[in-house]
């Protein structure tokens, strides 16, 4: 029996070593091909591809994050460097390991987390699956980028143009159902899995000297006063800064006839510009974010900003 157990243990040790070795290689290859990585894996490799210690602001969240915050606008107006690590329907487990991935090579002053994912609950089975799968993918990138070999046969296919995690979406589909933030004392319950990983995210930020800020982007479809109360209570209990932009629609200048991409679910480019303008001033004042615009080592940001402005001009015609 001892010999059998030794063989089993040896098998798994060798397997782990092979996975680790292959993972180091495939991670390095994925970084080189970051512009061509499709789907949910792209933010993981894209933030890893950024120059070390060059990002001041890391943005986490689901699609509300990458349709609300424009890093190129923050660069143009304030010289701060931001990267949006958002994914469609991002799960809290992905959020945690996305932050761990970013903190491997970056030391941001602020981690901004869009809060819509704090109410996403796929159920106990899928939560368990994600809680097992995400650490495995983090430690063994081979599991995340296992389809990379297909590029050798299918060729490189560039995806949507993304500017540090933000994609330009200029379509207008108005929201016209009136006031959605009607005051109430009711509180929406937060899933237990989210509460657990939020503690881990806070600890990551503390260990790495980053300020965690919670932000609710304007979204009639996704927010209500019940959610506001839940996040506000949680933030006060944990001593976290919380900004709910759904209560600042007038201050932001949001016009739901012009600034909605899909009937109040996400902001379009014009709504994102208003949110980003406010956010840049807020972060600059409260956290004294650095201005890198005259630093020659950030010239690639100036070049990307020029490309970004040209694309905005095209879609705004």
C-alpha positions as CSV (number, residue, x, y, z in Angstrom):
1,X,0.0,0.0,0.0
2,X,2.8,2.4,0.8
3,X,4.4,1.8,-2.6
4,X,1.1,2.5,-4.3
5,X,0.7,5.7,-2.3
6,X,4.2,6.8,-3.1
7,X,3.5,6.2,-6.8
8,X,0.3,8.2,-6.7
9,X,2.1,11.1,-4.8
10,X,5.0,10.9,-7.3
11,X,2.6,11.1,-10.2
12,X,0.9,14.2,-8.9
13,X,4.2,15.8,-8.1
14,X,5.5,15.3,-11.6
15,X,2.1,16.4,-13.0
16,X,2.3,19.6,-11.0
17,X,5.9,20.3,-12.1
18,X,4.9,19.8,-15.7
19,X,1.9,22.1,-15.4
20,X,4.0,24.7,-13.6
21,X,6.7,24.5,-16.3
22,X,4.2,24.7,-19.2
23,X,2.4,27.5,-17.4
24,X,5.5,29.7,-17.2
25,X,6.0,29.4,-20.9
26,X,2.4,29.9,-21.9
27,X,2.0,32.9,-19.6
28,X,5.0,34.6,-21.3
29,X,3.6,33.8,-24.8
30,X,0.1,35.1,-23.8
31,X,1.6,38.4,-22.6
32,X,3.3,38.8,-26.0
33,X,-0.1,38.1,-27.7
34,X,-2.2,40.1,-25.3
35,X,-4.0,42.1,-28.0
36,X,-5.2,38.9,-29.6
37,X,-6.4,37.0,-26.6
38,X,-10.2,36.7,-26.8
39,X,-12.9,36.7,-24.2
40,X,-12.7,36.6,-20.4
41,X,-9.0,35.8,-20.3
42,X,-8.0,39.1,-22.0
43,X,-8.0,41.4,-18.9
44,X,-5.8,38.9,-17.0
45,X,-3.1,38.9,-19.6
46,X,-3.5,42.6,-20.6
47,X,-2.8,43.9,-17.1
48,X,0.1,41.5,-16.9
49,X,1.5,43.0,-20.2
50,X,1.6,46.5,-18.8
51,X,5.1,47.9,-17.9
52,X,5.9,47.1,-14.3
53,X,5.0,49.7,-11.6
54,X,3.3,52.0,-14.2
55,X,-0.4,51.9,-13.2
56,X,-1.8,54.3,-10.6
57,X,-5.4,53.1,-10.7
58,X,-6.7,49.6,-11.1
59,X,-10.5,49.3,-11.9
60,X,-12.3,46.1,-11.2
61,X,-15.8,45.0,-12.0
62,X,-18.2,43.6,-14.5
63,X,-19.4,45.4,-17.7
64,X,-20.4,48.4,-15.7
65,X,-16.7,49.1,-15.1
66,X,-15.5,49.0,-18.7
67,X,-18.4,51.1,-20.0
68,X,-18.1,53.8,-17.3
69,X,-14.3,54.6,-16.8
70,X,-12.1,55.7,-19.7
71,X,-8.4,55.5,-18.8
72,X,-7.4,57.6,-21.9
73,X,-9.6,60.5,-20.7
74,X,-8.0,60.2,-17.2
75,X,-4.6,60.4,-18.9
76,X,-5.5,63.4,-21.1
77,X,-7.1,65.4,-18.3
78,X,-4.9,64.5,-15.3
79,X,-1.9,62.4,-16.4
80,X,-2.9,59.5,-14.2
81,X,-2.5,55.9,-15.5
82,X,-5.5,53.6,-15.1
83,X,-6.3,50.1,-16.3
84,X,-9.8,48.7,-16.4
85,X,-9.7,45.0,-15.6
86,X,-13.4,44.4,-16.2
87,X,-15.2,41.4,-17.6
88,X,-18.8,40.7,-18.7
89,X,-20.6,39.4,-15.7
90,X,-17.4,39.2,-13.6
91,X,-17.8,36.9,-10.6
92,X,-16.3,37.9,-7.2
93,X,-13.8,35.0,-7.4
94,X,-12.5,36.5,-10.7
95,X,-12.4,39.9,-9.2
96,X,-10.1,38.7,-6.4
97,X,-7.7,36.8,-8.7
98,X,-7.8,39.7,-11.2
99,X,-6.5,41.9,-8.4
100,X,-3.9,39.4,-7.4
101,X,-2.7,39.2,-11.0
102,X,-2.5,43.0,-11.2
103,X,-0.6,43.3,-7.9
104,X,2.1,40.9,-9.1
105,X,3.5,43.7,-11.3
106,X,1.8,46.9,-10.2
107,X,1.5,49.0,-7.0
108,X,-1.6,51.2,-7.6
109,X,-2.4,54.0,-5.2
110,X,-6.1,53.3,-5.6
111,X,-8.2,50.1,-6.5
112,X,-11.6,51.2,-7.7
113,X,-14.2,48.5,-7.6
114,X,-17.5,48.9,-9.5
115,X,-20.1,47.4,-7.1
116,X,-22.7,45.7,-9.4
117,X,-20.9,42.3,-9.0
118,X,-21.4,42.5,-5.2
119,X,-25.0,41.2,-5.8
120,X,-24.2,38.5,-8.3
121,X,-25.0,35.1,-6.9
122,X,-24.8,32.2,-9.4
123,X,-25.8,29.7,-6.7
124,X,-23.8,27.4,-4.3
125,X,-22.7,24.9,-7.0
126,X,-21.3,27.6,-9.4
127,X,-19.8,29.5,-6.6
128,X,-17.9,26.4,-5.5
129,X,-16.8,25.7,-9.1
130,X,-15.5,29.3,-9.4
131,X,-13.8,29.1,-6.0
132,X,-11.9,26.0,-7.2
133,X,-11.3,27.0,-10.8
134,X,-10.0,30.5,-10.3
135,X,-7.0,29.6,-8.0
136,X,-6.1,26.8,-10.3
137,X,-6.1,29.1,-13.3
138,X,-4.1,31.7,-11.3
139,X,-1.4,29.3,-10.2
140,X,-1.4,27.3,-13.5
141,X,-2.0,29.8,-16.4
142,X,-1.9,26.8,-18.8
143,X,-5.5,26.2,-17.7
144,X,-6.6,29.7,-18.6
145,X,-4.8,30.0,-21.9
146,X,-5.0,26.4,-23.1
147,X,-6.6,27.5,-26.4
148,X,-3.6,29.7,-27.3
149,X,-2.2,27.0,-29.6
150,X,-5.1,27.6,-32.0
151,X,-3.5,30.8,-33.1
152,X,-0.8,28.8,-34.8
153,X,-3.5,27.3,-37.1
154,X,-6.2,30.0,-37.3
155,X,-3.9,33.0,-37.2
156,X,-4.0,36.1,-35.1
157,X,-7.4,37.7,-35.0
158,X,-7.4,41.2,-33.4
159,X,-10.5,41.7,-31.2
160,X,-12.3,44.9,-30.4
161,X,-10.1,48.0,-30.0
162,X,-9.6,48.4,-26.3
163,X,-7.9,51.4,-24.7
164,X,-6.5,50.2,-21.4
165,X,-9.6,48.1,-20.9
166,X,-12.2,50.6,-22.2
167,X,-14.0,50.1,-25.5
168,X,-15.6,52.9,-27.3
169,X,-19.4,52.3,-27.7
170,X,-21.2,55.3,-29.1
171,X,-24.6,53.9,-29.9
172,X,-27.6,55.6,-28.2
173,X,-30.5,53.7,-26.8
174,X,-32.3,55.9,-24.3
175,X,-33.7,55.0,-20.9
176,X,-37.0,56.7,-20.3
177,X,-38.7,55.0,-17.3
178,X,-38.3,57.8,-14.8
179,X,-36.7,57.9,-11.4
180,X,-35.2,54.6,-10.3
181,X,-33.5,55.7,-7.0
182,X,-36.6,56.1,-4.9
183,X,-35.6,56.4,-1.2
184,X,-36.4,53.4,1.1
185,X,-35.0,51.9,4.2
186,X,-35.0,48.4,2.7
187,X,-31.7,46.7,2.3
188,X,-30.8,44.1,-0.4
189,X,-29.0,41.1,0.9
190,X,-25.4,40.5,-0.2
191,X,-24.4,36.9,-1.1
192,X,-22.2,35.1,1.4
193,X,-19.6,34.3,-1.2
194,X,-19.3,38.0,-2.0
195,X,-18.8,38.9,1.7
196,X,-16.0,36.3,2.0
197,X,-14.1,37.5,-1.0
198,X,-14.6,41.1,-0.2
199,X,-12.7,40.5,3.0
200,X,-9.9,38.9,1.0
201,X,-9.9,41.9,-1.5
202,X,-9.6,44.4,1.4
203,X,-6.7,42.4,2.9
204,X,-4.9,42.4,-0.5
205,X,-5.3,46.1,-0.8
206,X,-4.0,46.7,2.8
207,X,-1.0,44.5,2.2
208,X,-0.1,46.3,-1.0
209,X,-0.7,49.8,0.2
210,X,-3.6,50.5,-2.1
211,X,-6.8,52.4,-1.1
212,X,-10.0,50.5,-1.9
213,X,-12.8,52.6,-3.2
214,X,-16.3,51.3,-4.1
215,X,-18.2,53.0,-6.9
216,X,-21.7,52.4,-8.3
217,X,-21.8,53.6,-11.9
218,X,-25.0,55.1,-13.2
219,X,-27.3,52.3,-14.3
220,X,-31.1,52.3,-13.9
221,X,-31.3,48.6,-14.8
222,X,-28.8,47.5,-12.2
223,X,-29.2,49.8,-9.2
224,X,-31.8,50.7,-6.7
225,X,-31.9,52.4,-3.3
226,X,-32.0,48.9,-1.6
227,X,-28.6,48.1,-3.2
228,X,-27.4,51.6,-2.2
229,X,-28.3,51.0,1.4
230,X,-26.6,47.6,1.4
231,X,-23.3,48.9,0.1
232,X,-23.4,52.0,2.2
233,X,-23.9,50.0,5.4
234,X,-21.1,47.6,4.4
235,X,-18.7,50.4,3.5
236,X,-19.4,52.2,6.8
237,X,-18.9,48.9,8.8
238,X,-15.5,48.2,7.0
239,X,-14.3,51.8,6.8
240,X,-14.3,51.8,3.0
241,X,-15.0,54.8,0.8
242,X,-18.1,54.5,-1.2
243,X,-19.4,56.7,-4.0
244,X,-22.8,56.1,-5.5
245,X,-23.1,58.0,-8.8
246,X,-26.7,57.0,-9.2
247,X,-27.4,59.7,-6.6
248,X,-25.4,62.3,-8.5
249,X,-27.0,62.1,-11.9
250,X,-27.7,65.9,-12.1
251,X,-24.2,66.7,-10.8
252,X,-22.7,64.5,-13.5
253,X,-25.0,65.9,-16.2
254,X,-26.3,62.5,-17.2
255,X,-29.0,62.7,-19.8
256,X,-30.6,59.3,-20.2
257,X,-31.9,60.3,-23.7
258,X,-28.3,60.6,-24.9
259,X,-26.0,58.8,-22.5
260,X,-27.4,55.3,-22.4
261,X,-26.0,52.5,-24.6
262,X,-28.8,50.0,-24.0
263,X,-31.9,51.4,-22.3
264,X,-30.3,52.1,-18.9
265,X,-28.1,49.0,-18.5
266,X,-24.7,50.5,-19.5
267,X,-23.5,54.0,-20.3
268,X,-22.3,54.8,-23.8
269,X,-19.2,56.8,-24.7
270,X,-20.9,60.1,-23.8
271,X,-22.1,59.0,-20.4
272,X,-18.7,57.5,-19.7
273,X,-17.0,60.8,-20.5
274,X,-19.2,62.5,-17.9
275,X,-18.5,59.9,-15.3
276,X,-14.7,59.9,-16.0
277,X,-14.5,63.7,-15.9
278,X,-16.0,63.7,-12.4
279,X,-14.0,60.7,-11.3
280,X,-10.7,62.2,-12.4
281,X,-11.3,65.3,-10.4
282,X,-12.4,63.3,-7.3
283,X,-9.4,61.0,-7.4
284,X,-6.9,63.8,-8.1
285,X,-8.2,65.9,-5.1
286,X,-8.7,63.1,-2.6
287,X,-5.7,60.8,-3.4
288,X,-3.2,63.2,-5.0
289,X,-2.7,61.0,-8.0
290,X,0.5,61.7,-9.9
291,X,0.7,63.4,-13.3
292,X,3.0,61.5,-15.8
293,X,2.2,63.5,-18.9
294,X,5.7,65.1,-19.1
295,X,7.5,61.9,-18.2
296,X,9.3,60.5,-21.4
297,X,8.9,56.9,-20.1
298,X,5.1,57.3,-20.6
299,X,5.3,58.4,-24.2
300,X,3.3,55.3,-25.3
301,X,0.4,56.7,-23.3
302,X,0.5,59.9,-25.3
303,X,0.5,57.9,-28.5
304,X,-2.4,55.8,-27.5
305,X,-4.3,58.9,-26.4
306,X,-3.9,60.4,-29.9
307,X,-5.2,57.2,-31.4
308,X,-8.1,57.2,-29.0
309,X,-9.0,60.8,-29.8
310,X,-9.1,60.1,-33.6
311,X,-11.4,57.1,-33.0
312,X,-13.7,59.3,-30.9
313,X,-13.8,61.9,-33.6
314,X,-14.9,59.3,-36.2
315,X,-17.7,57.9,-34.1
316,X,-18.9,61.4,-33.1
317,X,-19.4,62.6,-36.7
